[in-house]
Amino acid sequence: MPTVLRQDGFRVMIPTHDHPPAHVHCYRGDALVVVILPTQNSDAMIREIGRATKPRDLSDAVRIVNENRSHLWNEWNKLYGQS
């Protein structure tokens, strides 16, 4: 699973053999937040939360994904084609 972004202590990764909807795995320490990539009509949404995740991890992960939407979509499309 390649790391496609590092920001604010997060490693943002895209699994190489995964499934729609387009999403990223955000790790900070023991925290895991899986976030569905934002579209033209919606902001990023949380899909899954790891047990060690704190409320701040959730809001930070969603903010980072929204801030980097173009880059993350480009990385997703490199692996899976246009979605």
Buried (B, 14 or more C-beta within 10 A) or exposed (E): EEEBBEBEEBBBBBEEEBEEEBBBBBBBEEBBBBBBBBBEEEBBBBEEBBEEBEEEBBEBBBBBBBBBBEEBBEBBEEBBEEE
